[in-house]
Amino acid sequence: MTTTNDSERGIDPRSPRFGAAITTVLLAATIVLTLVPATWAVGIVLLAVIVVLFAIGGIAGIRRHPYGAFFRRFVRPRLGPPIELEAPEPPTFAQRVGLVITALALVLALVGVPYAAPVGAAVALVAAFLNAVFDVCIGCLMYVWLVRVGLFRAGRPAA
């Protein structure tokens, strides 16, 4: 991930991992619910909630994500300080990637594409699981690669 020495800008890298763990559980529930015809509508509502959460993190920024607020208020006070801080731009970009994937799955499911919701949720679940368990943020890596090829400038939000 991209680290920073700027304590004013940096975020605790454990916060996005915490959010990814919650997202993993919600996406797994979405897959199960959307695969059962009797609970499909509930799964679609849950997918819509996940889309909104990704939108908050991707548009308002990772610092404003509800999981981050919960982490800062209830979890971080029980932990030691982080060893290093992380730049907020890569995880914010990762939230945008999650938003695109889940929003596309939601729209396709609502227009009747079979299995769009569980497949889209599964793709997002793999990324969230990798982040939560192995600290591998696919969206963050994409951001770094895009900076290297010159599509984004480091330290600026990916617009």
MARBALUM-774498 format. One line per field, with one value per residue: residue number from 1; residue in one letter; x, y, z of N, C-alpha, C in turn. Coordinates in steps of 0.1 Angstrom, whole numbers. Layout:
! MARBALUM-774498
i [NUM ...]
aa [A ...]
n.px [X ...]
n.py [Y ...]
n.pz [Z ...]
ca.px [X ...]
ca.py [Y ...]
ca.pz [Z ...]
c.px [X ...]
c.py [Y ...]
c.pz [Z ...]
END
This chain:
! MARBALUM-774498
i [1 2 3 4 5 6 7 8 9 10 11 12 13 14 15 16 17 18 19 20 21 22 23 24 25 26 27 28 29 30 31 32 33 34 35 36 37 38 39 40 41 42 43 44 45 46 47 48 49 50 51 52 53 54 55 56 57 58 59 60 61 62 63 64 65 66 67 68 69 70 71 72 73 74 75 76 77 78 79 80 81 82 83 84 85 86 87 88 89 90 91 92 93 94 95 96 97 98 99 100 101 102 103 104 105 106 107 108 109 110 111 112 113 114 115 116 117 118 119 120 121 122 123 124 125 126 127 128 129 130 131 132 133 134 135 136 137 138 139 140 141 142 143 144 145 146 147 148 149 150 151 152 153 154 155 156 157 158 159]
aa [M T T T N D S E R G I D P R S P R F G A A I T T V L L A A T I V L T L V P A T W A V G I V L L A V I V V L F A I G G I A G I R R H P Y G A F F R R F V R P R L G P P I E L E A P E P P T F A Q R V G L V I T A L A L V L A L V G V P Y A A P V G A A V A L V A A F L N A V F D V C I G C L M Y V W L V R V G L F R A G R P A A]
n.px [8 3 22 24 39 26 8 -16 -29 -28 -43 -53 -42 -55 -81 -95 -92 -107 -132 -133 -136 -162 -176 -171 -186 -212 -214 -211 -235 -252 -248 -258 -284 -294 -293 -313 -346 -368 -357 -346 -353 -347 -319 -313 -319 -300 -277 -281 -277 -250 -240 -246 -230 -204 -205 -205 -179 -164 -170 -174 -152 -127 -124 -148 -164 -189 -180 -154 -158 -170 -149 -129 -142 -149 -132 -104 -96 -91 -69 -33 -13 -11 16 24 11 -14 -18 -48 -59 -55 -72 -97 -100 -102 -127 -143 -139 -152 -177 -184 -184 -204 -226 -231 -237 -260 -278 -279 -290 -315 -326 -331 -311 -299 -284 -267 -265 -255 -230 -217 -215 -199 -175 -168 -166 -144 -123 -127 -123 -96 -84 -93 -83 -57 -45 -43 -50 -68 -80 -64 -39 -44 -48 -21 -8 -20 -12 16 16 9 -18 -30 -21 1 -9 -31 -67 -82 -100]
n.py [-12 24 44 71 99 119 128 142 137 110 77 51 20 -3 3 3 -25 -36 -26 -40 -66 -66 -60 -83 -102 -92 -93 -121 -129 -116 -131 -156 -150 -140 -162 -178 -182 -174 -155 -136 -109 -97 -101 -84 -59 -58 -58 -33 -17 -22 -10 17 21 17 39 60 58 60 84 104 100 79 85 93 71 49 25 32 53 39 22 41 51 29 7 13 28 6 -6 -6 22 27 13 25 51 52 64 81 80 56 36 49 50 23 19 31 14 -9 2 5 -22 -34 -18 -21 -48 -47 -31 -47 -70 -60 -54 -79 -97 -129 -143 -121 -105 -124 -131 -106 -98 -119 -113 -89 -98 -115 -96 -80 -100 -107 -84 -81 -105 -110 -86 -75 -53 -50 -29 -8 -15 -13 15 24 13 28 53 50 47 71 80 90 114 110 113 129 129 103 112]
n.pz [0 -2 18 42 57 67 93 94 71 67 71 94 86 93 95 68 63 84 76 52 61 72 49 34 48 44 16 12 24 6 -18 -11 -5 -29 -45 -38 -47 -31 -14 -29 -34 -9 -9 -30 -20 1 -15 -27 -5 0 -23 -18 5 -6 -24 -6 5 -18 -31 -11 3 19 46 54 54 68 82 88 106 127 133 142 164 181 179 173 197 214 205 199 187 151 132 109 88 62 29 20 -6 -23 -9 -12 -39 -43 -31 -50 -72 -61 -60 -87 -96 -79 -83 -111 -111 -96 -112 -135 -125 -117 -142 -151 -158 -155 -126 -122 -99 -78 -90 -95 -68 -59 -72 -61 -35 -35 -37 -14 6 1 9 36 49 39 36 10 -12 -39 -54 -44 -54 -81 -82 -76 -98 -119 -113 -117 -145 -153 -153 -131 -106 -79 -45 -50 -52 -71 -97]
ca.px [0 10 23 26 44 18 -2 -28 -36 -28 -53 -49 -44 -64 -95 -100 -92 -119 -144 -134 -141 -176 -181 -170 -197 -224 -214 -214 -249 -259 -247 -267 -298 -298 -294 -326 -357 -376 -350 -339 -355 -339 -305 -311 -319 -287 -268 -283 -271 -236 -237 -246 -218 -193 -206 -200 -164 -157 -173 -171 -138 -126 -125 -163 -171 -194 -172 -142 -162 -172 -135 -123 -149 -150 -121 -90 -91 -87 -57 -22 -13 -6 30 26 -2 -16 -24 -63 -63 -57 -85 -108 -101 -107 -141 -149 -139 -162 -190 -187 -187 -216 -237 -233 -244 -274 -285 -281 -300 -328 -332 -334 -299 -298 -272 -259 -263 -245 -217 -211 -212 -188 -163 -164 -163 -130 -114 -129 -117 -82 -80 -95 -75 -43 -40 -40 -61 -68 -82 -52 -28 -48 -45 -7 -4 -25 -3 28 15 6 -32 -33 -9 1 -13 -43 -78 -85 -113]
ca.py [0 36 49 85 103 131 124 150 131 95 69 39 10 -13 7 -3 -39 -38 -24 -51 -78 -64 -61 -97 -109 -87 -98 -135 -130 -112 -142 -167 -145 -138 -175 -185 -173 -168 -144 -128 -94 -93 -100 -72 -48 -58 -54 -19 -11 -22 0 30 22 19 52 70 57 63 97 113 97 68 90 95 58 45 16 39 60 29 18 51 53 18 -3 19 30 -6 -11 3 31 20 14 36 55 49 75 78 79 42 29 56 45 9 20 34 1 -17 8 2 -36 -38 -10 -28 -61 -44 -27 -59 -79 -53 -55 -93 -106 -140 -144 -109 -101 -132 -131 -93 -99 -128 -106 -79 -106 -119 -84 -77 -111 -106 -72 -84 -116 -110 -72 -73 -44 -50 -15 0 -19 -7 29 26 11 39 65 47 49 85 84 98 120 105 123 136 120 98 117]
ca.pz [0 -2 31 42 70 71 102 92 59 67 78 100 76 99 93 56 65 92 67 42 68 73 35 30 54 37 2 12 26 -6 -27 -6 -6 -43 -52 -34 -53 -20 -7 -39 -31 3 -14 -39 -11 7 -25 -28 7 -2 -33 -11 13 -15 -29 4 6 -30 -34 0 7 28 59 58 53 81 88 93 118 137 137 149 177 190 177 174 211 221 198 199 175 140 130 99 82 48 21 18 -20 -28 -5 -17 -53 -42 -29 -63 -80 -56 -64 -101 -97 -73 -90 -123 -107 -91 -124 -144 -118 -118 -156 -154 -162 -145 -118 -122 -85 -71 -97 -91 -54 -57 -77 -50 -23 -36 -35 0 13 0 17 50 54 35 34 -4 -17 -54 -59 -41 -63 -94 -81 -77 -112 -127 -110 -124 -160 -155 -154 -119 -99 -65 -35 -54 -54 -84 -101]
c.px [9 10 26 31 36 6 -16 -36 -37 -40 -47 -52 -53 -78 -101 -101 -104 -131 -145 -139 -156 -182 -181 -182 -210 -225 -217 -229 -257 -259 -257 -281 -303 -299 -306 -337 -366 -370 -343 -341 -348 -324 -303 -311 -305 -276 -269 -276 -256 -232 -236 -233 -205 -193 -201 -185 -157 -159 -170 -157 -138 -128 -139 -171 -177 -186 -160 -146 -164 -158 -129 -129 -148 -139 -107 -86 -87 -74 -45 -22 -7 9 33 12 -2 -23 -39 -67 -65 -70 -97 -111 -107 -122 -149 -150 -151 -176 -193 -191 -201 -228 -241 -241 -258 -283 -288 -291 -314 -335 -334 -323 -298 -284 -263 -255 -253 -231 -210 -207 -200 -174 -158 -160 -148 -120 -115 -122 -102 -77 -82 -86 -60 -37 -36 -52 -60 -70 -70 -41 -31 -45 -30 -2 -8 -17 11 28 11 -9 -37 -20 -10 -2 -25 -54 -79 -99 -118]
c.py [12 42 64 88 115 126 131 143 116 89 56 28 -2 -10 1 -19 -43 -37 -36 -64 -77 -66 -75 -105 -105 -92 -113 -137 -126 -124 -153 -162 -144 -151 -182 -176 -167 -156 -135 -113 -89 -91 -88 -59 -47 -54 -38 -11 -11 -12 14 31 24 34 63 70 62 78 107 111 86 72 91 82 54 35 22 47 51 24 28 53 42 8 2 22 18 -12 -1 12 23 22 25 39 53 62 72 76 65 35 36 52 31 9 23 22 -8 -11 4 -13 -39 -30 -17 -41 -58 -40 -39 -68 -73 -54 -70 -102 -117 -141 -132 -105 -110 -132 -117 -93 -108 -121 -96 -87 -110 -108 -81 -87 -110 -94 -75 -94 -115 -96 -69 -65 -43 -36 -6 -2 -13 8 32 23 22 52 62 50 63 89 92 104 115 117 131 125 116 103 111]
c.pz [0 12 30 56 75 80 101 80 60 75 84 90 80 96 80 57 74 84 57 48 69 59 30 35 46 23 2 15 13 -16 -24 -9 -20 -51 -49 -39 -42 -13 -16 -37 -19 -1 -22 -30 -4 -3 -27 -17 5 -12 -27 -2 5 -21 -19 5 -6 -34 -23 5 18 43 64 57 67 89 95 106 129 142 146 163 186 190 180 189 219 215 201 187 163 138 119 94 67 41 19 3 -25 -23 -10 -32 -53 -39 -42 -72 -75 -59 -78 -102 -91 -79 -103 -121 -103 -103 -133 -138 -119 -132 -160 -158 -151 -139 -118 -108 -78 -77 -94 -77 -51 -62 -66 -37 -23 -32 -20 9 13 9 32 56 51 33 20 -9 -32 -59 -56 -50 -77 -94 -83 -92 -121 -125 -117 -139 -163 -156 -142 -114 -84 -56 -39 -56 -68 -88 -113]
END
